[in-house]
Amino acid sequence: MNDSTTSSVIPSQELLVRLERNNMAMLRLSRKLSSYTCEPNNRSCFEKLYELRQDFKSFANRHNQIMGLLKGSKAIGRNLDSEVKKHLRSFKKLESDMAAYLLDTNKYY
């Protein structure tokens, strides 16, 4: 019985670390997006920049919600586990969207 409790807590801690690491990466990308080196140079880049900023805001809000839920419980339930995995997938999508934007603005060298 002790092994089952330990095994359910360890993934929770691993996911916490992974979420925090992803959040730090998002903060760095958000700062880069706000810098003058990533200014849009055409209409489609302006639209993409607006979408990226909205996505960053929603990602940060969802991250704060999930972290609050994770820190409030000792183990991750199935529903929360699926939310965390969905959030990790959204991180990967947002990261690839940011890379595509940087390539479109020719600022990624």
C-alpha positions in Angstrom: 0.0 0.0 0.0 2.9 2.3 0.7 4.3 1.8 -2.8 1.0 2.8 -4.5 0.9 6.1 -2.6 4.5 6.9 -3.4 4.1 6.1 -7.1 1.1 8.4 -7.3 2.9 11.3 -5.6 6.1 11.1 -7.8 4.4 11.7 -11.1 2.7 14.7 -9.5 6.1 16.1 -8.5 7.5 15.4 -12.0 4.6 17.2 -13.6 5.0 20.1 -11.3 8.6 20.5 -12.3 7.8 20.0 -16.0 5.0 22.6 -15.8 7.3 25.1 -14.0 10.0 24.6 -16.6 7.5 25.1 -19.5 6.2 28.2 -17.8 9.7 29.7 -17.5 10.2 28.9 -21.3 6.9 30.7 -22.0 8.0 33.7 -20.0 11.2 33.9 -22.0 9.3 33.6 -25.3 6.9 36.2 -24.2 9.7 38.6 -23.4 11.2 37.9 -26.8 7.9 38.5 -28.5 7.7 41.9 -26.7 11.1 43.0 -27.9 11.7 45.3 -30.8 13.6 42.5 -32.7 10.3 40.6 -33.2 8.3 43.5 -34.6 5.9 42.4 -37.4 6.7 43.6 -40.9 3.5 42.8 -42.8 -0.3 42.4 -42.1 -0.2 38.7 -41.6 2.6 39.1 -39.0 0.6 41.7 -37.2 -2.4 39.3 -37.0 -0.1 36.4 -35.9 1.4 38.6 -33.2 -2.0 39.5 -31.9 -3.0 35.8 -31.8 0.3 34.8 -30.1 -0.2 37.5 -27.4 -3.8 36.2 -26.8 -2.5 32.6 -26.6 0.2 33.6 -24.2 -2.4 35.2 -21.9 -4.7 32.2 -22.0 -1.7 29.9 -21.4 -0.6 31.8 -18.4 -4.1 31.9 -16.9 -4.6 28.2 -17.4 -1.1 27.5 -16.0 -2.0 29.4 -12.8 -5.3 27.5 -12.5 -3.6 24.1 -12.9 -0.7 24.9 -10.5 -3.3 26.0 -7.9 -5.1 22.7 -8.3 -1.9 20.7 -8.2 -0.5 22.4 -5.2 -3.8 21.9 -3.4 -3.8 18.1 -3.8 -1.2 15.6 -3.0 -1.9 13.3 -6.0 -3.2 13.9 -9.4 -6.6 12.5 -10.2 -7.5 11.2 -13.7 -9.4 14.4 -14.6 -6.5 16.6 -13.5 -4.0 14.4 -15.2 -5.7 14.8 -18.5 -5.9 18.6 -18.0 -2.1 18.7 -17.3 -1.4 16.6 -20.4 -3.6 18.9 -22.5 -1.8 21.9 -21.1 1.6 20.3 -22.0 0.3 19.8 -25.6 -0.8 23.4 -25.7 2.7 24.4 -24.6 4.2 22.5 -27.6 1.7 24.1 -30.0 2.4 27.6 -28.7 6.1 27.0 -28.9 5.9 25.9 -32.5 3.6 28.8 -33.4 6.2 31.2 -31.9 8.9 29.6 -33.9 6.8 29.9 -37.1 6.2 33.6 -36.3 10.0 34.2 -35.8 10.7 32.5 -39.2 8.0 34.6 -40.9 9.5 37.8 -39.5 13.0 36.6 -40.5 14.3 37.3 -37.0 15.3 33.8 -36.2 19.0 33.3 -37.0 
